[in-house]
Every structure is written in C-alpha cells, then in structure tokens.
Amino acid sequence: MDPIDQINPEILNATQGLLAQAETFIRSLLVPWRLYQLAGILALLGATWLLRGVVSRRLTAWARAQEGLPKWQLRMIVILDRNLTLMLFTLFSWITFWVMRQVTWPSRSQLIEVAASIGLALLTVSFAGRLIGNRFISRIVTLGAGIWVVALILGFDAGVLSFLDSLAVTFGNFRLSALTVIKALIVTGLLVAGARLMTRAATTRIKKNPDISPSMQVLAIKAVQLFLFGGAIFIGLKAVGFDLTGLAVLSGAIGVGLGFGLQKVVSNLVSGIIILLDKSIKPGDVISLGETFGWIERLGARYVSVVTRDGKEYLIPNEDLITGQVVNWSHSNDFVRLDLFFGTAYDDDPHLVRKLAVEAAGRVTRVLNDRPSVCHIIGFGDSSVDYILRFWIKDPTDGLTNIKGNVYLALWDIFKENNISIPFPQREVKLLAPSPQEMGKAAAFDQGQG
C-alpha cells in the first residue's frame, strides 16, 4: 500500500491546498522588480542586525549608568532591548517604503510594504504578549498569534486554518483539533491578560481604602483574583467550543483526592481563610512563634511569610498559627513593654538606684516618655539587691534586642556617673587545720615511702 494512501484524507487535502498556495506565492515573486525588493529586504535585515549591536550596547550602558530607576522602567528597557532588531527593521522598512513610494511606482515597493506590515504586526503581538503573566502561555499565544498575522498578511490564512483544523483527534463525539487548541490558548491568554489588568486595578483600589482592614484586604484581593482568573479561563475555553461537562467527573475525583491525600493542604487553606476572617494576625504584625520572632510580610493561601531581623524569611504553615500558641506583639496596638533585670551592691542606696534606672531608660530614644518607666526591687540576692526595670516602646519591628542593649548601656553609664557598683558573686575559701589522727597517718605514709 502506498504510504500516501495511509494519510488521513482531510490532512492530505489541507496539505496539498497549502502547498499549492505556497507555490503560487513563490512564483509571484519570480519577477525582476520583486526580486529587487527581496534583495532590498535582505539588505535591510543585514543593516538592522549590524546596527542592533551598537544600539543595544549604548542602551545597556545608559541603563547601567542610571541609579534608582523603578523596576517597571528597568523591565521596559529589557523588553525594548529584546525587540530591538524587530523595531529597527520595522522602522527602516516603513521609511524605505515611504521614500520609494515618492520616487517610483507603487508596485515597486509592494513587498517592502508587506515586510513593514509584518514587522509592525509581530511587534504588536510581542508587546501584547507581555501582558500575560504566565511565561509559557505568553510564548504560546505570541507564537500562535504571530503565525496567524503573518499568514493573514501573506494571504495564507485560509490554507493555514484548513491545515491546522485537519490535525485533529476524536474522542467519541468530541473532536479536538490543533486549530481549536491554538484558538483556546489565544482567547484564554487575552482574557487572562485582561483579568490581570483588572486585578491590578482592583488591588490598588482595595489597598487604598482605609475602611478595609489589612487582613480583609488580603481576603478581598484573593477573592477578586480567583473570580477574574477563573472566569477568564472558563469563558475562554467555552468560547472556542470546549465541552466542560466533563469537569463534573473531574471535580468528583479531586474531591476524593482532597479527602485522602491533600488533608494538610486543605487544612492550611481553611486555616488561611480563618486567619483572614478573625483578624488574629495581619500583614505588619510582630509575632513570636517558638524561637521565630519577626513581622508578617504577607499572608498566603498555604503559609504566612515572617521576616526576622536578620533577613531570614520563614514560611509558616497556616495550620501552625491556628493550632499553636502565637504571641502577637501588635495585635490590638503597637505598644510593647520590656523588662530588664539587674542588681547593685548592698552598700548602694536603693532609692537612688531606682531613680537613676528610670532616668537611664528615659535617655534612650525609642523608650516612650508618655508611658513612664518604673523600677522595683524584686529580691535580696546572695551578692546583690535585685531590681526589675520596665519601659515601653511602640516600634517592635525595629527590634527588641537592640533596644534592650541600649538601655543596659544607659544603666552602665549612669551608674558609673553616680558610683553605683554592680557586684559579682564572691566566695571565701577557708582551709581547716588537719586533726592529729590525719597528721599521724601522713607521717606514717611518708616513712613508708622513705
């Protein structure tokens, strides 16, 4: 049997039609004045390629010389650098087309106009694809849309559509073709890009609303993202004819999987919703969980990001914050009381020590003066009179260890100024004289050694 006879007739017919269109197009180019235009287009590509290196180096050097540029400007510079060849070719093509249109017949610049149109269309598709957040979907949409606009400009749109539609598989009554998949990706990608822009706008407005608490802002933003992106994907697939009734079976399978294999994941998701609703913690709060002390950077669906003073970022599962004991230093307000313990010698006046300790705390910048510090005697130790100094701060995010250290230094300085001593434990060692029996044993031992 001939291998050609084994090919699907639909694919064979579509391929033959596309090849026939390509043959007609190539023959139309084999005309002297069109060959001259092809040579001109190739010359424009070469000049663009040479000029691109010079422009790219200067653009990169200029960007590196700038300081403090926002991220969006740096991102735009990178995008411009990546599309520099296409931009220069499109610009030079349109300039050449305009000049030739003025000095010669329109037919002498027809192919250059086509090349310029293709360059402009591909440039538009490339920039539009950047609006899609997902890199994989962005590349697929950009590639599919680029092929489509080139085929449309060259007049191959009917043949390309027929060929892509012939590449199909059938599942019962459901037919899935390459054209359907590409359409779904393009339509869904565009809808996702629109949903992304709407999400950014909604996020900005929600964060600027002072009547919404930080935890409810996070919950509202997550709900908007779920609604817009989920709706975009659903509408995109439905618009190109995908049958979504099978999702009912899939959702049942997912439910079984959630019940058995994803218990921890579901628990963290539910815990995250509870945290957002009861407002027990919110972004910016200072918390302690075990040995972890830091402030909440963001609330996620599965975990909470806690940043410590040394720059480490801990991803704590939401379930741990619900079931474990959490110290929230700024739950109802930002005021935090700190305690310092110290001791002075018994010879020092305790009334003066207490006064000096309060004065020392007042010298430190971060200690609040509107909430007075206090100092109390808490006991008589073996070597010192023991005190506790209590003071208040309202910026725990700036650290606790450093403020304690500053207060200790202030105590040291003020005690030195007023001759207050900080004692250290002293021990007396008393050597007892040996008894006569022990002396006799020692003398007998020495005689035996001799």
PyMOL commands that set and color helices and strands:
alter all, ss='L'
color gray80, all
select helices_A, chain A and resi 3-6+9-29+32-65+71-82+84-103+106-129+135-154+157-166+178-208+214-239+247-260+263-278+318-323+350-363+396-398+401-417+436-449
alter helices_A, ss='H'
color red, helices_A
select strands_A, chain A and resi 168-171+174-177+286-289+292-299+303-308+313-317+327-328+336-344+374-380+385-393
alter strands_A, ss='S'
color yellow, strands_A
deselect
rebuild
show_as cartoon
